[in-house]
Amino acid sequence: MHYRYRKWVGVTAVVAASVLIGSSASAATGWTVETVPQTGNNTLLLGAAARTSTDAWAVGEQFAGAGQAPPPPVSYHWNGTAWSLVTTPTLGVSSALMAVSASTATDAWAVGFSILGRREHGTLIEHWNGTAWSVNSSLVVTGSAAQLNGVVDLSPANAWAVGLGSGGALLEHWNGSAWSTVTIPDPDFTPGADESISASSATDVWVVGTTVNTTTGTTSAEALHFNGTAWTVVPMAQPGTNTPTIGAVTAISATNAWAVGEDIGATSAVGGSTLIEHWNGTSWSIVPSPTPGGDPGLTGVAARGSGDVYAVGSNLPSINGGVVQGLILRWNGNTWSQDTDPTDGSYSPLFAAAAVPGAANEWAVGTVSNVSLILSHG
């Protein structure tokens, strides 16, 4: 099972697509299932990014039938009117794009992995120049778990990517010419498996995840912050005796950021609890959030403003099990509450969220019955 996919989705357990997604009525909260062209293969959308109301991306992985050549990663683009499939390079091996980010209409990065052998992965980086995606090979890291799961594009000469290398956490920087590795200040840190990097500016970049106390074996939530000059460790609030998983972060400003994930431990609800933390410019604190159903996990978070933040992920209908479904929580400036997922109880985990201040739409992406799923909220 891939590091990025949480516990419900694995590359060896994909079944034939049973439905095609078309237009549907908006849910009571305004979430709508978008009409998107399907690939003809089973597809997972794992990453999303929005730059403006007329420029957004969704990327992921597709799976061919037995005996067929591995298809390339999947890419969709939003032009303000419709989503379209955008060709990515044919790589000849199983590959996935797990995150995407754009600084301009002609500068976007998508990152992920390729399977190079039975126990060998390689990091994958692709660049969009306004016309086509191409593979950037200035830095390829290999290893049994090597992959990049997050990227933030600040300008054509400044981007960051995060993931796992052969020896643990991997942090990379683009300077306009090449990608290079950057030393992480905590060697025991592991970045979150989802949208774990975000920036409000070039001097305010966050990476979230966990760290392990090598003496006690205790796992703690932890963040790394870049101030434009150096990376430093920033402690996060710990949820009692639980085992926290922090997977995703969104930075709104230097004094306002949100991180989301899941708690599983002695003081959490049966089957786990959602976990949401807020940065106020001084410290991280846990903010109460609903924990509907069973085994909930939040894998994406995005915001259009300080009073319009939402987190997405997946849960089970109850602690007794059921079909995995999308989970959407919303912050209105005062409290977190649950939004309605409009996919009508289908198998529909959500993996990523994308929004920008002032944009017309908020986006959430995932899969529904193993075909591409994009949700919008006006």
C-alpha angles and dihedrals in degrees: 000000000000121000090237102051103070118219103309106056127058134164093241096052105060117130131196116289110256103186141033117221119233135160117316136182116273116259119243089266094051100258113143133188106237124225106243132170110253124226097224088242134084105276140193121194106209107167139036139179135180123201100171138346088275101039121060135138138206123188138179148122136301130199128214126209124270113294094016126117114264109264119228123258115285126247132185129187131201117210098182094272110046145000117247134186113250119200118243125197117282106242103179094228134074107280141164138198108217103178141016137191135175133200096184138002088267100041122063134141129207122187137190139111146284126216105235098175144343093293102010128095128179128203114251126209124179129183131210115211097182093272110047146359117249133179116253110209100178088116126017118173119197133197143116092284101022113146143124116233103172138041137172121194112203100168139335087275100039128056136138131208130187136191141102131315133185092284105034135283117025126204121180135184132204116210099182095273109046145355118251135179120255124205114249114224093225113051090195094055121115118192119232117269095238137041090339100157129062138154136197090193141346088275097047112057124152133195118184133195140105140295131207126222100226091204100051100021090231117152118218135182112252140174134204120211132198117203096187093274111045143007117241136180115252116191118229129211114273120224100228113270094337127122104242127207114195109190111161143028139186123195114208098171140334089278100037127059135140130210126188140189141115142295123217115173152082098313100035125098118273105283093019137286136251114258124209126173131186131208115212098182093272110048146353118253134180115250117202113253136179118266106200123180121348137312095009121187131178114214104167139035132181139164143207091191144335091286097039110063127139137184127203136196140114143283143169121256090247142350086267091067134244135159116335109250139183119272122205125181125182135205115209096185094275112041143009118243136170122265122205119258107223097209094096100234097308122143095278119148116178118219109177145020132207134188140137131204112279095009121141095231143038115211136209124182137193138109135296117200085341099303128104115291125193121172125194132198119194 
